């Protein structure tokens, strides 16, 4: 029995799977469960390591149900990257060293985090993917900016304006990616990833942040919890069902990549209007 336990731990599978017992139990891994105090740089390094691993496979496809905008998209431009990093550390991780701090681009540029975010984007752009957004995918970021403004947590008005402008550039870039049906860096507009990219919008369902990843015909599922953490499983009963549910949502959503110009413009105009309302 002890040998069986060691095998399960080594291969990270459940005893139910080994014995082929039909139960409703599903084995999940929580990669950072033993590192609750991990710093944010380490967190980003973990994402980068994961994406580099994904790209080691010959065939890969990522399907992302986005309740919120994927974290790496906030690292396209430095000002919004610095703000989001500060917000995650101060407000989400509740880092005591930031308790009495106000956000300042000069004091908290987070250059190392921005560099890591750029590397994550580079790896992400190599993965064929389908993203499913909703009308609220940017709302949490809008609310964070509004809260920091109303609470006087921006060191000065100029930083607030720079963050707003940086977020606008981010949204404009994401709109352009949807238009061309490919991912690229804004400083290299002519170098579009050859990997397929599709963006869908669902007007009704918000769902949660879930990634379904296919690596050499094996499905993996990542589910977000506690804002920044995630659970992971390869259990085929769960991953197949999650994949089926995602495809079902896609069939009831609008594809705004490459085609669908009218709906694409309508969607992004809605986001721009919400962004502009923060200036009032």
BADREN-274041 format. One record per residue (C-alpha): residue number from 1; chain; x, y, z. Coordinates in nm, 2 decimals. Each point is the difference from the previous one (the first is absolute). Example, Ala and Ser with C-alpha at 12.3 -4.5 7.8 and 13.67 -1.06 7.14 Angstrom:
{n->1; chain->A; px->1.23; py->-0.45; pz->0.78}
{n->2; chain->A; px->0.14; py->0.34; pz->-0.07}
% end
This chain:
{n->1; chain->A; px->0.00; py->0.00; pz->0.00}
{n->2; chain->A; px->0.29; py->0.23; pz->0.08}
{n->3; chain->A; px->0.15; py->-0.06; pz->-0.35}
{n->4; chain->A; px->-0.34; py->0.08; pz->-0.16}
{n->5; chain->A; px->-0.01; py->0.33; pz->0.19}
{n->6; chain->A; px->0.35; py->0.09; pz->-0.12}
{n->7; chain->A; px->-0.10; py->-0.08; pz->-0.36}
{n->8; chain->A; px->-0.31; py->0.22; pz->0.02}
{n->9; chain->A; px->0.21; py->0.29; pz->0.15}
{n->10; chain->A; px->0.27; py->-0.04; pz->-0.26}
{n->11; chain->A; px->-0.23; py->-0.01; pz->-0.31}
{n->12; chain->A; px->-0.25; py->0.24; pz->0.17}
{n->13; chain->A; px->-0.30; py->-0.22; pz->-0.06}
{n->14; chain->A; px->-0.28; py->-0.11; pz->0.23}
{n->15; chain->A; px->-0.04; py->-0.34; pz->0.15}
{n->16; chain->A; px->-0.34; py->-0.01; pz->-0.17}
{n->17; chain->A; px->0.17; py->0.03; pz->-0.34}
{n->18; chain->A; px->0.25; py->-0.27; pz->0.08}
{n->19; chain->A; px->-0.27; py->-0.25; pz->0.11}
{n->20; chain->A; px->-0.25; py->0.13; pz->-0.26}
{n->21; chain->A; px->-0.25; py->0.06; pz->0.26}
{n->22; chain->A; px->-0.30; py->0.20; pz->-0.13}
{n->23; chain->A; px->-0.06; py->0.29; pz->0.24}
{n->24; chain->A; px->-0.08; py->0.36; pz->-0.01}
{n->25; chain->A; px->0.34; py->0.10; pz->0.14}
{n->26; chain->A; px->0.23; py->0.20; pz->-0.23}
{n->27; chain->A; px->0.37; py->0.05; pz->0.09}
{n->28; chain->A; px->0.11; py->0.36; pz->-0.04}
{n->29; chain->A; px->0.35; py->0.15; pz->0.06}
{n->30; chain->A; px->0.05; py->0.35; pz->0.15}
{n->31; chain->A; px->0.35; py->0.10; pz->-0.10}
{n->32; chain->A; px->0.05; py->0.28; pz->0.25}
{n->33; chain->A; px->-0.18; py->-0.16; pz->0.29}
{n->34; chain->A; px->0.32; py->-0.05; pz->0.19}
{n->35; chain->A; px->0.13; py->0.35; pz->-0.07}
{n->36; chain->A; px->-0.28; py->0.23; pz->0.13}
{n->37; chain->A; px->0.25; py->0.29; pz->0.04}
{n->38; chain->A; px->0.15; py->-0.01; pz->-0.35}
{n->39; chain->A; px->0.10; py->0.34; pz->-0.13}
{n->40; chain->A; px->-0.15; py->0.13; pz->-0.32}
{n->41; chain->A; px->0.32; py->-0.04; pz->-0.20}
{n->42; chain->A; px->0.00; py->-0.37; pz->0.09}
{n->43; chain->A; px->-0.36; py->-0.02; pz->-0.10}
{n->44; chain->A; px->0.07; py->0.13; pz->-0.35}
{n->45; chain->A; px->0.31; py->-0.22; pz->-0.03}
{n->46; chain->A; px->-0.23; py->-0.29; pz->0.07}
{n->47; chain->A; px->-0.23; py->0.10; pz->-0.29}
{n->48; chain->A; px->0.29; py->0.04; pz->-0.23}
{n->49; chain->A; px->0.14; py->-0.34; pz->0.09}
{n->50; chain->A; px->-0.34; py->-0.15; pz->-0.07}
{n->51; chain->A; px->-0.04; py->0.16; pz->-0.34}
{n->52; chain->A; px->0.36; py->-0.10; pz->-0.10}
{n->53; chain->A; px->-0.10; py->-0.36; pz->0.09}
{n->54; chain->A; px->-0.32; py->0.02; pz->-0.20}
{n->55; chain->A; px->0.20; py->0.11; pz->-0.31}
{n->56; chain->A; px->0.23; py->-0.30; pz->0.04}
{n->57; chain->A; px->-0.28; py->-0.21; pz->-0.15}
{n->58; chain->A; px->-0.04; py->-0.05; pz->-0.37}
{n->59; chain->A; px->-0.38; py->0.05; pz->-0.01}
{n->60; chain->A; px->-0.17; py->0.24; pz->0.24}
{n->61; chain->A; px->-0.32; py->0.20; pz->0.02}
{n->62; chain->A; px->-0.13; py->0.22; pz->0.28}
{n->63; chain->A; px->-0.36; py->0.09; pz->0.06}
{n->64; chain->A; px->-0.06; py->0.27; pz->0.25}
{n->65; chain->A; px->-0.33; py->0.09; pz->0.17}
{n->66; chain->A; px->0.08; py->0.35; pz->0.12}
{n->67; chain->A; px->-0.21; py->0.14; pz->0.28}
{n->68; chain->A; px->0.28; py->0.26; pz->0.03}
{n->69; chain->A; px->0.26; py->0.11; pz->-0.26}
{n->70; chain->A; px->0.30; py->-0.25; pz->0.00}
{n->71; chain->A; px->0.27; py->0.13; pz->0.24}
{n->72; chain->A; px->0.27; py->0.01; pz->-0.26}
{n->73; chain->A; px->-0.19; py->0.26; pz->-0.22}
{n->74; chain->A; px->0.06; py->0.26; pz->0.27}
{n->75; chain->A; px->0.38; py->-0.03; pz->-0.08}
{n->76; chain->A; px->-0.02; py->0.14; pz->-0.35}
{n->77; chain->A; px->0.06; py->0.35; pz->0.12}
{n->78; chain->A; px->0.20; py->0.10; pz->0.31}
{n->79; chain->A; px->-0.23; py->0.25; pz->0.18}
{n->80; chain->A; px->-0.31; py->-0.23; pz->0.03}
{n->81; chain->A; px->0.24; py->-0.29; pz->0.08}
{n->82; chain->A; px->0.14; py->0.20; pz->0.29}
{n->83; chain->A; px->-0.34; py->0.09; pz->0.13}
{n->84; chain->A; px->-0.15; py->-0.35; pz->-0.02}
{n->85; chain->A; px->0.32; py->-0.14; pz->0.16}
{n->86; chain->A; px->-0.03; py->0.25; pz->0.29}
{n->87; chain->A; px->-0.37; py->-0.07; pz->0.04}
{n->88; chain->A; px->0.05; py->-0.38; pz->0.01}
{n->89; chain->A; px->0.27; py->0.03; pz->0.25}
{n->90; chain->A; px->-0.16; py->0.26; pz->0.23}
{n->91; chain->A; px->-0.37; py->-0.09; pz->-0.03}
{n->92; chain->A; px->-0.01; py->-0.37; pz->-0.10}
{n->93; chain->A; px->0.30; py->-0.14; pz->0.17}
{n->94; chain->A; px->-0.04; py->0.25; pz->0.29}
{n->95; chain->A; px->0.37; py->0.06; pz->0.02}
{n->96; chain->A; px->0.06; py->0.19; pz->0.33}
{n->97; chain->A; px->0.30; py->0.19; pz->-0.14}
{n->98; chain->A; px->-0.25; py->0.17; pz->-0.24}
{n->99; chain->A; px->-0.27; py->0.07; pz->0.26}
{n->100; chain->A; px->0.07; py->0.38; pz->0.02}
{n->101; chain->A; px->0.13; py->0.04; pz->-0.35}
{n->102; chain->A; px->-0.16; py->0.19; pz->-0.29}
{n->103; chain->A; px->0.06; py->-0.10; pz->-0.36}
{n->104; chain->A; px->0.28; py->0.19; pz->-0.17}
{n->105; chain->A; px->0.15; py->-0.08; pz->-0.34}
{n->106; chain->A; px->0.33; py->0.14; pz->0.12}
{n->107; chain->A; px->0.02; py->-0.19; pz->0.32}
{n->108; chain->A; px->-0.16; py->-0.33; pz->-0.13}
{n->109; chain->A; px->0.09; py->-0.05; pz->-0.37}
{n->110; chain->A; px->0.03; py->-0.38; pz->0.06}
{n->111; chain->A; px->0.25; py->-0.03; pz->-0.29}
{n->112; chain->A; px->0.08; py->-0.36; pz->0.08}
{n->113; chain->A; px->-0.36; py->-0.10; pz->0.00}
{n->114; chain->A; px->-0.06; py->0.18; pz->-0.33}
{n->115; chain->A; px->0.29; py->-0.18; pz->-0.16}
{n->116; chain->A; px->-0.14; py->-0.33; pz->0.12}
{n->117; chain->A; px->-0.34; py->0.09; pz->-0.13}
{n->118; chain->A; px->0.15; py->0.07; pz->-0.34}
{n->119; chain->A; px->0.17; py->-0.34; pz->0.00}
{n->120; chain->A; px->-0.34; py->-0.16; pz->0.09}
{n->121; chain->A; px->-0.16; py->0.18; pz->-0.29}
{n->122; chain->A; px->0.27; py->-0.13; pz->-0.23}
{n->123; chain->A; px->-0.07; py->-0.36; pz->0.10}
{n->124; chain->A; px->-0.38; py->0.05; pz->0.00}
{n->125; chain->A; px->0.02; py->0.14; pz->-0.36}
{n->126; chain->A; px->0.14; py->-0.33; pz->-0.11}
{n->127; chain->A; px->-0.30; py->-0.20; pz->0.12}
{n->128; chain->A; px->-0.31; py->-0.04; pz->-0.23}
{n->129; chain->A; px->-0.29; py->0.12; pz->0.20}
{n->130; chain->A; px->-0.37; py->0.08; pz->0.03}
{n->131; chain->A; px->-0.10; py->0.27; pz->0.26}
{n->132; chain->A; px->-0.36; py->0.04; pz->0.11}
{n->133; chain->A; px->-0.06; py->0.34; pz->0.16}
{n->134; chain->A; px->-0.32; py->0.17; pz->0.14}
{n->135; chain->A; px->-0.11; py->0.36; pz->0.04}
{n->136; chain->A; px->0.14; py->0.00; pz->0.36}
{n->137; chain->A; px->0.35; py->-0.14; pz->-0.08}
{n->138; chain->A; px->0.16; py->0.35; pz->0.06}
{n->139; chain->A; px->-0.24; py->0.11; pz->0.28}
{n->140; chain->A; px->0.22; py->-0.11; pz->0.29}
{n->141; chain->A; px->0.29; py->0.21; pz->-0.13}
{n->142; chain->A; px->-0.23; py->0.30; pz->-0.05}
{n->143; chain->A; px->-0.13; py->-0.04; pz->0.36}
{n->144; chain->A; px->0.36; py->-0.02; pz->0.13}
{n->145; chain->A; px->0.10; py->0.32; pz->-0.17}
{n->146; chain->A; px->-0.32; py->0.17; pz->0.12}
{n->147; chain->A; px->0.05; py->-0.11; pz->0.36}
{n->148; chain->A; px->0.36; py->0.11; pz->0.00}
{n->149; chain->A; px->-0.10; py->0.34; pz->-0.14}
{n->150; chain->A; px->-0.29; py->0.05; pz->0.25}
{n->151; chain->A; px->0.21; py->-0.12; pz->0.29}
{n->152; chain->A; px->0.28; py->0.24; pz->-0.09}
{n->153; chain->A; px->0.25; py->-0.29; pz->-0.06}
{n->154; chain->A; px->0.16; py->0.15; pz->-0.30}
{n->155; chain->A; px->0.30; py->0.21; pz->0.10}
{n->156; chain->A; px->-0.10; py->0.27; pz->-0.25}
{n->157; chain->A; px->-0.24; py->0.07; pz->-0.29}
{n->158; chain->A; px->0.27; py->-0.05; pz->-0.26}
{n->159; chain->A; px->0.04; py->-0.36; pz->0.10}
{n->160; chain->A; px->-0.37; py->-0.06; pz->-0.02}
{n->161; chain->A; px->-0.01; py->0.15; pz->-0.35}
{n->162; chain->A; px->0.30; py->-0.21; pz->-0.11}
{n->163; chain->A; px->-0.17; py->-0.32; pz->0.12}
{n->164; chain->A; px->-0.32; py->0.08; pz->-0.18}
{n->165; chain->A; px->0.18; py->0.08; pz->-0.32}
{n->166; chain->A; px->0.20; py->-0.32; pz->0.03}
{n->167; chain->A; px->-0.31; py->-0.21; pz->0.05}
{n->168; chain->A; px->-0.15; py->0.17; pz->-0.31}
{n->169; chain->A; px->0.30; py->-0.10; pz->-0.20}
{n->170; chain->A; px->-0.04; py->-0.36; pz->0.13}
{n->171; chain->A; px->-0.36; py->-0.02; pz->-0.10}
{n->172; chain->A; px->0.08; py->0.15; pz->-0.34}
{n->173; chain->A; px->0.27; py->-0.26; pz->-0.05}
{n->174; chain->A; px->-0.23; py->-0.28; pz->0.09}
{n->175; chain->A; px->-0.26; py->0.13; pz->-0.24}
{n->176; chain->A; px->0.27; py->0.00; pz->-0.27}
{n->177; chain->A; px->0.09; py->-0.36; pz->0.08}
{n->178; chain->A; px->-0.36; py->-0.10; pz->-0.04}
{n->179; chain->A; px->-0.02; py->0.19; pz->-0.33}
{n->180; chain->A; px->0.30; py->-0.18; pz->-0.15}
{n->181; chain->A; px->-0.08; py->-0.34; pz->0.17}
{n->182; chain->A; px->0.36; py->-0.02; pz->0.14}
{n->183; chain->A; px->0.21; py->0.09; pz->0.30}
{n->184; chain->A; px->0.29; py->0.24; pz->-0.02}
{n->185; chain->A; px->0.20; py->0.26; pz->0.19}
{n->186; chain->A; px->-0.10; py->0.36; pz->-0.06}
{n->187; chain->A; px->0.35; py->0.10; pz->-0.09}
{n->188; chain->A; px->0.01; py->-0.27; pz->-0.26}
{n->189; chain->A; px->-0.34; py->0.05; pz->-0.18}
{n->190; chain->A; px->0.12; py->-0.17; pz->-0.32}
{n->191; chain->A; px->0.11; py->-0.32; pz->0.19}
{n->192; chain->A; px->-0.33; py->-0.18; pz->0.07}
{n->193; chain->A; px->0.02; py->-0.35; pz->0.15}
{n->194; chain->A; px->-0.07; py->-0.27; pz->-0.24}
{n->195; chain->A; px->-0.19; py->-0.19; pz->0.27}
{n->196; chain->A; px->-0.38; py->0.02; pz->-0.03}
{n->197; chain->A; px->-0.18; py->0.24; pz->0.23}
{n->198; chain->A; px->-0.37; py->0.04; pz->0.04}
{n->199; chain->A; px->-0.19; py->0.23; pz->0.23}
{n->200; chain->A; px->-0.37; py->-0.06; pz->0.09}
{n->201; chain->A; px->-0.24; py->0.21; pz->0.20}
{n->202; chain->A; px->-0.29; py->-0.13; pz->0.20}
{n->203; chain->A; px->-0.26; py->0.26; pz->0.10}
{n->204; chain->A; px->-0.17; py->-0.21; pz->0.27}
{n->205; chain->A; px->0.24; py->-0.24; pz->0.18}
{n->206; chain->A; px->0.29; py->0.13; pz->0.22}
{n->207; chain->A; px->0.12; py->-0.34; pz->0.13}
{n->208; chain->A; px->0.34; py->-0.02; pz->0.17}
{n->209; chain->A; px->0.37; py->0.01; pz->-0.10}
{n->210; chain->A; px->0.06; py->-0.35; pz->-0.15}
{n->211; chain->A; px->0.27; py->-0.12; pz->-0.24}
{n->212; chain->A; px->-0.04; py->-0.32; pz->-0.20}
{n->213; chain->A; px->0.33; py->-0.10; pz->-0.15}
{n->214; chain->A; px->0.06; py->-0.27; pz->-0.25}
{n->215; chain->A; px->0.36; py->-0.13; pz->-0.01}
{n->216; chain->A; px->0.07; py->-0.28; pz->-0.24}
{n->217; chain->A; px->-0.36; py->-0.13; pz->0.02}
{n->218; chain->A; px->-0.01; py->0.02; pz->0.39}
{n->219; chain->A; px->-0.24; py->0.24; pz->0.15}
{n->220; chain->A; px->0.10; py->0.21; pz->0.31}
{n->221; chain->A; px->-0.23; py->0.23; pz->0.19}
{n->222; chain->A; px->0.10; py->0.31; pz->0.21}
{n->223; chain->A; px->-0.26; py->0.17; pz->0.22}
{n->224; chain->A; px->0.06; py->0.33; pz->0.18}
{n->225; chain->A; px->-0.06; py->0.05; pz->0.37}
{n->226; chain->A; px->0.10; py->0.26; pz->0.26}
{n->227; chain->A; px->0.04; py->0.25; pz->-0.28}
{n->228; chain->A; px->0.36; py->-0.09; pz->-0.10}
{n->229; chain->A; px->0.02; py->-0.38; pz->0.08}
{n->230; chain->A; px->-0.11; py->-0.29; pz->-0.20}
{n->231; chain->A; px->-0.10; py->-0.37; pz->0.02}
{n->232; chain->A; px->0.12; py->-0.24; pz->-0.27}
{n->233; chain->A; px->-0.12; py->-0.35; pz->-0.11}
{n->234; chain->A; px->0.05; py->-0.25; pz->-0.28}
{n->235; chain->A; px->-0.29; py->-0.22; pz->0.11}
{n->236; chain->A; px->-0.16; py->-0.09; pz->-0.34}
{n->237; chain->A; px->-0.35; py->-0.01; pz->0.15}
{n->238; chain->A; px->0.04; py->0.36; pz->0.11}
{n->239; chain->A; px->0.20; py->0.14; pz->-0.30}
{n->240; chain->A; px->-0.22; py->-0.15; pz->-0.26}
{n->241; chain->A; px->-0.31; py->0.14; pz->0.16}
{n->242; chain->A; px->0.16; py->0.34; pz->0.04}
{n->243; chain->A; px->0.10; py->0.00; pz->-0.36}
{n->244; chain->A; px->-0.35; py->-0.10; pz->-0.11}
{n->245; chain->A; px->-0.15; py->0.28; pz->0.21}
{n->246; chain->A; px->0.25; py->0.25; pz->-0.15}
{n->247; chain->A; px->-0.10; py->-0.10; pz->-0.36}
{n->248; chain->A; px->-0.36; py->0.03; pz->0.10}
{n->249; chain->A; px->0.05; py->0.36; pz->0.12}
{n->250; chain->A; px->0.19; py->0.08; pz->-0.32}
{n->251; chain->A; px->-0.29; py->-0.11; pz->-0.21}
{n->252; chain->A; px->-0.21; py->0.26; pz->0.18}
{n->253; chain->A; px->0.26; py->0.28; pz->-0.03}
{n->254; chain->A; px->0.11; py->0.25; pz->-0.27}
{n->255; chain->A; px->0.33; py->-0.04; pz->-0.17}
{n->256; chain->A; px->0.16; py->0.35; pz->-0.04}
{n->257; chain->A; px->0.34; py->-0.10; pz->-0.13}
{n->258; chain->A; px->0.08; py->0.06; pz->-0.36}
{n->259; chain->A; px->-0.37; py->0.03; pz->-0.09}
{n->260; chain->A; px->-0.29; py->0.14; pz->0.20}
{n->261; chain->A; px->0.11; py->0.37; pz->-0.03}
{n->262; chain->A; px->-0.33; py->0.15; pz->0.10}
{n->263; chain->A; px->-0.03; py->-0.20; pz->0.33}
{n->264; chain->A; px->0.38; py->0.04; pz->0.06}
{n->265; chain->A; px->-0.03; py->0.38; pz->-0.02}
{n->266; chain->A; px->-0.31; py->0.00; pz->0.22}
{n->267; chain->A; px->0.17; py->-0.21; pz->0.27}
{n->268; chain->A; px->0.32; py->0.21; pz->0.02}
{n->269; chain->A; px->-0.19; py->0.33; pz->-0.02}
{n->270; chain->A; px->-0.18; py->-0.11; pz->0.31}
{n->271; chain->A; px->0.33; py->-0.06; pz->0.18}
{n->272; chain->A; px->0.14; py->0.33; pz->-0.11}
{n->273; chain->A; px->-0.31; py->0.18; pz->0.13}
{n->274; chain->A; px->0.04; py->-0.17; pz->0.34}
{n->275; chain->A; px->0.36; py->0.10; pz->0.00}
{n->276; chain->A; px->-0.08; py->0.36; pz->-0.08}
{n->277; chain->A; px->-0.26; py->0.02; pz->0.28}
{n->278; chain->A; px->0.29; py->-0.05; pz->0.25}
{n->279; chain->A; px->0.13; py->0.35; pz->-0.08}
{n->280; chain->A; px->-0.32; py->0.16; pz->0.13}
% end
